[in-house]
Amino acid sequence: MRLSDILKTMKFDDTRYNIKNEKEFQTLGIVASNVNMSMCTFVDDEKYIDLIPGNTNMVITTLPLAKIIKKDCGICITEQPRLLFFSIHNHLVNSKEYC
């Protein structure tokens, strides 16, 4: 999956986010998730940056936090990363392609 494709399907206002170095992922998960698939997560507090799992391909976060994330992953910058993440989650729950 690509975050940009999902957000287009959702008709999410593209002025509310900026995607850098986009990478594909298989599932969504919170930072503490232990899944065996590439995932997209969100970080809205600096204390979680060092907890980003190795299988994370995309991180939804704020601009200040994006500047200090050292992991080689795609970044989606938005003012409310938690809101965007769970909006995507709620959208995908109704999708037959996502499980």
Backbone torsions as a table, in degrees:
resi	resn	phi	psi	omega
1	MET	NA	151.7	174.4
2	ARG	-120.5	133.3	-177.9
3	LEU	-59.2	-41.5	-179.0
4	SER	-61.2	-38.4	178.7
5	ASP	-66.2	-42.0	179.6
6	ILE	-63.4	-45.5	-178.2
7	LEU	-65.2	-34.0	175.3
8	LYS	-65.5	-43.0	178.2
9	THR	-60.6	-37.0	179.9
10	MET	-76.0	-12.3	-174.3
11	LYS	58.5	39.1	179.4
12	PHE	-75.3	136.4	-178.1
13	ASP	-59.2	112.5	-174.2
14	ASP	-73.1	-1.7	173.7
15	THR	-85.4	-5.9	-177.7
16	ARG	-97.2	2.2	178.0
17	TYR	-152.5	160.6	178.0
18	ASN	-141.6	119.7	-177.2
19	ILE	-99.7	130.3	178.8
20	LYS	-120.3	133.8	174.0
21	ASN	54.7	47.9	-174.8
22	GLU	-57.9	137.0	177.0
23	LYS	-131.2	150.0	179.1
24	GLU	-75.1	152.8	177.0
25	PHE	-142.9	164.1	-177.8
26	GLN	-103.3	-27.6	-175.5
27	THR	-150.7	167.9	172.1
28	LEU	-99.9	149.9	175.9
29	GLY	-165.0	150.9	174.7
30	ILE	-77.1	164.6	-175.4
31	VAL	-52.4	-36.6	-177.2
32	ALA	-81.0	2.3	-178.1
33	SER	-65.9	143.4	176.4
34	ASN	-120.1	84.8	-178.1
35	VAL	-121.3	156.3	-179.0
36	ASN	-99.5	27.0	179.1
37	MET	-127.3	158.1	174.2
38	SER	-67.4	140.4	-173.9
39	MET	-135.8	165.4	172.6
40	CYS	-113.2	132.6	179.4
41	THR	-133.0	-178.1	175.0
42	PHE	-131.3	151.8	175.5
43	VAL	-134.2	119.6	178.5
44	ASP	-121.4	12.0	177.7
45	ASP	-149.1	135.8	-176.9
46	GLU	-56.9	-29.2	-176.9
47	LYS	-64.9	-15.2	-179.2
48	TYR	-95.4	-8.1	-174.9
49	ILE	-59.2	-44.7	-179.2
50	ASP	-71.9	-9.2	-179.9
51	LEU	-95.1	-0.8	-178.8
52	ILE	-62.3	120.5	-177.2
53	PRO	-65.9	156.8	-180.0
54	GLY	-63.2	-24.9	-178.1
55	ASN	-88.8	13.0	179.6
56	THR	-83.6	121.8	178.0
57	ASN	-101.0	-26.1	179.4
58	MET	-135.2	139.0	175.6
59	VAL	-125.8	128.0	174.0
60	ILE	-95.6	122.6	-173.4
61	THR	-156.9	-179.8	177.6
62	THR	-89.0	164.6	179.0
63	LEU	-60.3	-47.1	179.3
64	PRO	-59.9	-39.0	-179.8
65	LEU	-74.0	-34.3	178.4
66	ALA	-59.2	-33.7	-178.6
67	LYS	-68.5	-20.2	-177.7
68	ILE	-111.2	-0.8	175.6
69	ILE	-75.2	122.4	-176.1
70	LYS	-97.0	-13.5	-178.4
71	LYS	-66.8	142.5	176.8
72	ASP	-80.8	91.3	-179.2
73	CYS	-149.0	166.5	173.8
74	GLY	-73.7	152.1	-177.7
75	ILE	-128.1	135.0	171.6
76	CYS	-115.9	115.1	-177.0
77	ILE	-96.3	128.8	178.8
78	THR	-153.8	159.8	-179.9
79	GLU	-74.7	-25.9	-177.9
80	GLN	-129.6	78.2	-176.3
81	PRO	-61.3	-38.4	-180.0
82	ARG	-63.8	-44.8	179.2
83	LEU	-62.1	-44.8	179.5
84	LEU	-64.2	-45.8	-179.6
85	PHE	-56.9	-49.7	-177.1
86	PHE	-74.9	-24.5	171.4
87	SER	-64.9	-42.7	177.0
88	ILE	-63.9	-46.2	179.0
89	HIS	-56.0	-49.8	-178.5
90	ASN	-63.4	-33.8	176.6
91	HIS	-67.6	-45.1	-176.7
92	LEU	-70.6	-26.4	178.7
93	VAL	-55.4	-32.5	-178.8
94	ASN	-89.5	2.8	-177.2
95	SER	-94.0	135.3	178.5
96	LYS	-73.3	-22.3	-179.2
97	GLU	-79.8	-18.9	-176.9
98	TYR	-106.5	132.3	176.4
99	CYS	-137.5	NA	NA
